[in-house]
């Protein structure tokens, strides 16, 4: 009986920071960021106001911001223990580093070994 009460209480505390209003707020943040990305792509880049390189960098930053909101609020990582967050972020950094390393090595091999 005591264990049931503990599990129910844990379930409520786990989602205490995430109300319906907060879910809708995050949804509209994501919608606004997506609309900004479309505006940059379809208006600013298309008319030549913003160069493609700057637009690509902006897309990456905005996509990382969207990923933060999705992982933080919808996957409840924002409400988790700092140790878990750190282990996930460090693992992600190593995975991204591995991808960059493989792309760099692959381009080197393509340029210098296939001549």
C-alpha positions as CSV (number, residue, x, y, z in Angstrom):
1,X,0.0,0.0,0.0
2,X,2.8,2.4,0.9
3,X,4.6,1.5,-2.3
4,X,1.5,2.4,-4.4
5,X,1.3,5.8,-2.8
6,X,5.0,6.4,-3.4
7,X,4.7,5.5,-7.1
8,X,1.7,7.7,-7.6
9,X,3.4,10.6,-5.8
10,X,6.5,10.2,-7.9
11,X,4.5,10.3,-11.1
12,X,2.9,13.6,-10.1
13,X,6.2,15.1,-9.0
14,X,7.9,14.0,-12.2
15,X,5.6,16.1,-14.3
16,X,5.0,18.9,-11.8
17,X,6.9,21.5,-13.9
18,X,5.1,20.6,-17.1
19,X,1.5,21.9,-17.2
20,X,-0.7,22.2,-20.3
21,X,0.1,25.8,-20.5
22,X,3.8,25.1,-20.6
23,X,3.3,22.4,-23.2
24,X,1.4,24.9,-25.4
25,X,4.1,27.6,-24.8
26,X,6.9,25.2,-25.9
27,X,4.7,24.2,-28.9
28,X,4.4,27.8,-30.0
29,X,8.2,28.4,-29.5
30,X,8.8,25.5,-31.8
31,X,6.3,26.7,-34.3
32,X,7.9,30.2,-34.2
33,X,11.4,28.8,-34.7
34,X,10.1,26.7,-37.6
35,X,8.4,29.6,-39.2
36,X,11.6,31.7,-38.9
37,X,13.5,28.9,-40.6
38,X,11.0,28.9,-43.5
39,X,11.1,32.7,-43.7
40,X,14.9,32.7,-43.9
41,X,14.9,29.9,-46.6
42,X,12.0,31.2,-48.7
43,X,12.4,34.9,-48.5
44,X,15.8,36.0,-47.3
45,X,18.0,33.5,-49.1
46,X,15.8,33.3,-52.2
47,X,16.0,37.1,-52.7
48,X,19.7,37.2,-51.9
49,X,19.4,39.2,-48.7
50,X,21.3,36.6,-46.6
51,X,24.1,34.5,-48.1
52,X,23.7,30.7,-48.1
53,X,26.6,30.1,-45.6
54,X,25.1,32.4,-43.0
55,X,21.7,30.9,-43.5
56,X,23.1,27.3,-43.0
57,X,24.8,28.4,-39.8
58,X,21.5,30.0,-38.7
59,X,19.6,26.8,-39.5
60,X,22.0,24.7,-37.4
61,X,21.6,27.1,-34.4
62,X,17.8,27.2,-34.7
63,X,17.7,23.4,-35.1
64,X,19.8,22.9,-31.9
65,X,17.4,25.3,-30.1
66,X,14.4,23.2,-31.2
67,X,16.2,20.0,-30.1
68,X,16.8,21.6,-26.7
69,X,13.1,22.3,-26.3
70,X,12.0,18.9,-27.6
71,X,14.5,16.9,-25.4
72,X,14.1,19.2,-22.4
73,X,10.3,19.4,-22.2
74,X,8.7,16.6,-24.2
75,X,11.2,14.0,-23.3
76,X,11.3,15.4,-19.7
77,X,15.1,15.7,-19.6
78,X,14.9,19.2,-18.1
79,X,13.4,17.7,-15.0
80,X,15.9,14.9,-14.6
81,X,19.0,14.5,-12.4
82,X,22.1,16.5,-13.4
83,X,24.2,13.3,-13.6
84,X,21.9,11.7,-16.2
85,X,21.8,14.9,-18.3
86,X,25.6,15.1,-18.1
87,X,26.1,11.5,-19.2
88,X,23.7,12.0,-22.2
89,X,25.4,15.3,-23.3
90,X,28.9,13.9,-23.0
91,X,27.9,10.8,-25.0
92,X,26.3,13.1,-27.7
93,X,29.5,15.2,-27.9
94,X,31.6,12.1,-28.5
95,X,29.2,10.8,-31.1
96,X,29.3,14.2,-33.0
97,X,33.1,14.2,-32.7
98,X,33.2,10.7,-34.2
99,X,31.0,11.8,-37.1
100,X,33.1,14.8,-37.8
101,X,36.3,12.7,-37.5
102,X,35.0,10.2,-40.0
103,X,33.8,12.8,-42.5
104,X,37.3,14.5,-42.3
105,X,39.1,11.2,-42.8
106,X,36.8,10.2,-45.6
107,X,37.4,13.5,-47.5
108,X,41.1,13.2,-47.0
109,X,41.1,9.7,-48.4
110,X,39.0,10.8,-51.3
111,X,41.3,13.7,-52.2
112,X,44.7,12.1,-51.6
113,X,44.4,8.4,-52.0
114,X,42.2,8.1,-55.1
115,X,44.5,10.0,-57.5
